[in-house]
Amino acid sequence: MELLKVITVDEMKKIIKDTFVNLKLEKEKISINEGLGRVLEEDIISTMNVPHFNRSVVDGYAVKLTDIQGVSTAIPGFLRLAGEVLMGKETHLVLNQGETIYVPTGGMVPVGTEAMVMIEYCEKLGDKDLAIYRNAGANENMMFIGDDIKIGENVFKKGHLLRPQDVGVLSALGYLEVDVFKLPRVTIVSTGDEIIRPGEVPKPGEVIDINTPALGAETQRLGAKVVSMGYAIDDCDIIQQAVKDGLKNSDMVVLSGGSSMGEKDYTVKVIDNLGKVLFHGLAIKPGKPTILGIVDGKPVVGLPGQPASAIMVYMIILREFMTIFYGQDQFKYQTIQGKLMENIHAAPGRRTLQTIAINEVNGLIEVRPTYGKSGMITLLSYSDGYIEMTENEEGKNAGDLVQVTLF
């Protein structure tokens, strides 16, 4: 019996980096309203100061420091009301000694203002006088021109992943559109005579497709775009044509199923016919029968048909390619540290990804392994993430602090 010639996960990553170093994405211009999760193709250099006028960050009164020195609830200071600033309007008021001027939150502070005192610490005495019950430091509760962003400042560098707060910054700088990298395009093809479409009623021996929609969702989660999801029966010519069609409009083709060494496992043969197989077999559990090839300069990935295996190994592979596409690791997984509550054994000589469930008890994160066969999609659904054990580890012990990668 011929065995898979497996390579390590680290060897796989090196192959990807060495082989696909020239993979590049084109750019496109989009509205900032569509910017969430996109990666900037340009540096963002500010053409304005933010704020562009001196403003108050509280609702309160403009003061001179010497006028409120030593004031308290027992010994208030008394100032003459000299006017108020209207929200959204420029003010030409000037603050003089012994006076105070009302300024709303975000309002322009008058010339001569040395601090702002919150309205909660003030009391109006009629229409003309104000009692102040709290001292203030120099420039307290004030923001000055350019305090946030200065003209000429490099606000975001090329390659920055846009978050909601970043979109807000772009808006503050007056941007309506930005140049971003186009999303990497992925075609996903599920293979197998037994596979039927979601929504169809399975007959004995038939299996409703799980992998295509699940892999598609993972593709989107990591910032790529699914351009096509299709099916192919176990026929070498049909699968080969599906790969050729997928490569026309995609940056990557992913085949689910047919990656082992059975009579109808055609993925290796298809890749070999069209291009070159880079490796067949990965020292990882789950996901050993994984394939990577190159066709027309683009990656073709062959994943195991078992859902849990396919999804977990795909997370690792796609993340590596996203790093290649963008030049850096943009889509970092969230991690959390917790205490392992049970012993876990690793597969000898293989990188082991053990699914786990987490539970918070009295502020402590408890980590417990979840078990099930690789064909069970619920194994992942009922899990919160996984812990990774290297090829040289025998396992983890109860009581160990472990790093959990969250799904």
N, C-alpha and C positions, 0 to 999 in steps of 0.2 A: 504494500500500500504506500503510495506517495504521500509524504507529509508536507505541510506548508513550511516554507522557509521564512520564518518570522523574523522581523526586525523590531527593535525597541522603539518606544514612543519618541525618545530623543533622536534616534536615527531617522525616524520618519520626519520630524521637524526639520532636520538638517537637509534631507532630500527636498522637501518643499521649498526651503529658502534658497538652496543652490539651483534648483531646476526652474523655479518660477520667479526668479529675481526681477525679471523684466516685465512682469504683469503690471499694466497701468490702467487707470481709469480716466475717462474723458471728463470734462467739466460741463456743468450746465448752470444757468441762472434761474433761481427760484425766488418766490416771494418769501419774506421772512416768516410769514404765517404758516408756511409749509416747512420751516427749517428744523423743527424738532427732530433730533436723532440724525441729522445730516452732518457731513464733515466738510469744513471750509476748504476751498481750493485756493484761497488768497489770504494774505495778512489783512487784518482790519486795523487801519490806521485812523485815529480820530481826527476829524477836521473841525472839531469844536470842543469847547470846554463844557464839562458837566459838573456842577450846574454852571450856567452862563451868567448868573447873577448871585450876589450874596443873599442867602435866604435863611429863614428860621426853620428849625426842625421840630418846634413845639408851638402850641397855641399859647401865646403869652405876651409879655411886655418887654420892649427894648429899654435897656438901662445903661447908665454910666456906672463903672465899678465903684467910684468914690461915693456915689449917692446911696449905695446899699451896703457899704462896708460895716460889718458888725450887726446887721439887722437880724432879728429873730422873732419868734412868736411873742416873746415877752417885750421886745423892744423893736417894733416895726419901723420901717422907713416910710416917709410920705413924699410922694412925687406928684407933680402937676401933669394931668393928661393933656398932651399936645396934639392929639389926633390919632388916626388909625390907618393902617395899610389895607387896601382892598385886594382880595385874592385875585391873582391873575392880572394884576395891573402894576405898571411901573410906578414907583413912588418918588417924589422929589422932596419929601419931608426930610428935615435935618434934626437930629436929636441934640438938644442942648443940655447943659448942666441943670439938674433939678427937675428935668422933664422925663416923661415916659410916653411911649407910643405903642398902641396895640398892634400886634402882628399875628395873623393866623398861621397855622402850620403850612410851610411851603411858601409863605409870602416873602416878598423882598424886604430885607431889613433896611431901615433908613441909614443914611450916612451919619457917622458918629456913634453908632451902636457898639457897645463893648461886650455885651452879654444879653441873653434872653432869659427871663424868669418865667417859669410855667404859670399859667393862669390859676392853677390850684393853690399857689402860694401868694395870691394877691386878692385884694378886696377893694372894689370900687366904693368910694365915699362920695355919693352924688355923681354929678356929670363931669366934674373937673379934677377930682383928686383920686389918688390910688394909694392904698396901704400895701406894703410889701413885707412879707414875713420870713423871707429866706434870702441868704447871701448867694452869690454866684461867682464863679471863676472867670478868668479872661476867655472870651470867645465861646463860653458855654452855650450849648443848644443852638449853635450857629454853624452853617456850612458855607464855605467861601468858593469863589469862582475857581473851577478846576480841581476842587478837593477830591472829587470822585474820579474824573477823567480829564486829562489835559490835552490840548491840541498837540498833535504829532505823536501821541502815545500809541504804542503797539498794543492794542486791546486784546486781540486774539490772533494767534499765529496760524498759518496754514496748517491744516491737519487737525484743527480743534473740533471736537464733537459738540454740537450745539445742544444745550440743555434749555429748559424753559426760561431760566434766569438770563441765559445768554441771548435769547431772542429779545428779552426785555432791554438788554443793553444795546443791541442793534437798533431797536426802535428809538431809544434815547439819543442815539447818534445820528438819527435821521435816515437810516437805511430802510428802503422799501424792498430791495432785492439784494441777494448776495450770490456769489459764485461758489458752488459746492461741487464735490466729486459726484458723478453719476453713481447710482447704487450698483454694486456688483449684481449681475444677472445670473440666475441659476435655473436650470431645467432639471426637474425631478421625474424619473421614470421608475415605476414599480413593475417588476417583472415576475412572471409566474403564471402557469396555466390555471392555478387555483384562485387567483386574485379576481374579485369582482368589485364594482364601484360601490362607494357608500350610498345607501338608499335602496340598493337591490336586496332581495331576499335570498340568502345563501341556501344552496342545496347541500346535501351531505358531500363533504370533501372540498367545498368551496369556502373561501375566507374573505370576509369583507376587508377592504384595504384600510389599514391603520397608518402605515408608514408615510404615504404620500402627504396627507394633510398634516401629520405630526412633524415631518421633516420640513414641510413648507412653513409651518408656524415657527420652528426653530430658525429657519433661514431669515425670516422677517425679524425675529427677536435680536439676531446678531447684526442687523443692519443691511442685509442684502435683499434682493427683490426676486421673487419667483415669477418667471416669465412664462413658464409652461409646466403643467403637471400631467403626465400621461401614463399609459399602460402598454405593456408588451408581453405577449405570451412567450413561452420558452421556445423560441425559434431564433437561431443565431442571426439570420438575415434580417428579421424584423427588429431585433434589438439593435443590430448594427445601424439600420436605417434610422431608428429613433435617436441614437447618439449623433449621427450626422445631422439630422434635422435640428437637434437641440443645440449643437455647436454653432449653427448659423446665426442665432440670435442671443446666445448666452456666453457668459464668461466661464461657466463651469457646468458640467453635466454630472448628475448624481444618479446612479443606478442602485435601486434597492432590491436585494434578492439576487440569486445566481452567483454569489461571490465565493462559494466553497469549491469543492472539487468533485461534485457529483456529475452524472452523465448529462444532466441538463443545466449545469452551471456554466453559462456561456460568457460571463463578463470578461474573464481574462482573454478568451479567444477573440472577442469583439475588439477589445482595446489593442490586442496584438495585431489584428488585421488592419486597424485604422492608424495606429501609432506605436507607442511603446509602453509596456508595463514597467513601472518603476519599482513596485514591490507588491507581493501577494502574501499577506500574513503579517499580523501585528501582534507583538507580545503584550496583549492587553486583555483583561477580563472585565466585562464582556466585550466582544468585538474582534476576536482573533481573525476570522476570515474576511479581512478588510483589504481592499485593492486600491491602488492609485496608479493612474497612467497619464500620459500626455498625448494629446491628439491635436494637431494643428496649433501647437503652442499653448493649448488650454488644458486644464486639469479635468480628468474624468475619474470620478470616485465610485468604487463599488463597495456597497455596504451589505452587511448581513441582512437576511430577511426577517430575523427575529426583531420585533419592535424595540425592546429595551436595549438590545445590543446596537441596533442601527442608530437610534437616537443619541445614545451616550457617546459612541465613537464619532458620530457626525459633529457633535458639539466641539470636540477637540480639533478635528480636522478643519472645520469651517472657520474656527477662530484663527487658526494659523494662516489660512488664506486671506482672511480679512486683514490681518497684520501685513501681509504682502501687498494687498491692494492699496492700503492706505499708508504704508510705510511705517506704521507703528501700531501697537495694540490699543485700539480705541474702545473696544467693547468689552471692558473688564467685567468678569463675573463678580457678583457680590459674595462675600465670604463672611463667616461668623465662626467664632471659636466656642467650643463647648466641651463638656466632660463626657467621655465615653462611658456608657453604663454596662457594656458587655464586651467580652473578648471578641475580636474579629480576626479570622485567618485570611492571609493573602495567598493568591495562587503562586506557586513556586516559579521564579524566573519570569513572571509577567507583571506588568503594571496593572494593579487591581483598583477598580472603581467600585466602591461599596456604597450602595444607596442607603440613606439613613433618614430617620424622622427626628425632628427636634421638638423639645417641649421645655417650656420655662417653668421652673419650680422654685419659688422663693428667690427669684432673681438669678438663679443658676440655670444655664442652658444645658439640658440633658440631651445626649446624643445616643440614639439606639439604631442598630442596623435594621433594615427591612429586607425581607427575603422573598424570593419567588423565582419562577423559571423565566428565562429570557424572552419567552413568547408572551408573557403577561404584560400588557400595557399598563395595568393597574399598579404594577411594581413601581413605576415612575410616578403615577398619579398620586399614590399614597405616600410618596417620599417627598421630603423637602429639599434634598440635595444629595451630595455624595462626598465621601472622603477618599483621598487618593493614597495608595500605598505603592512604593517603588518596587522595581524588580528584585531588589536586595532585601526587602522587608519580609519577615515571616508573618506579620500581622500587627494588630494593636491590642493593648491590654485595657481592661476595665480600669477606669480612673485616669487614663491618659487624657491630656488636653489635645484636642484635634481641631484641625482647620476644616470647616465644612464649606464646600462650594455650593451655593444655593441655585436651585433650578430657576 
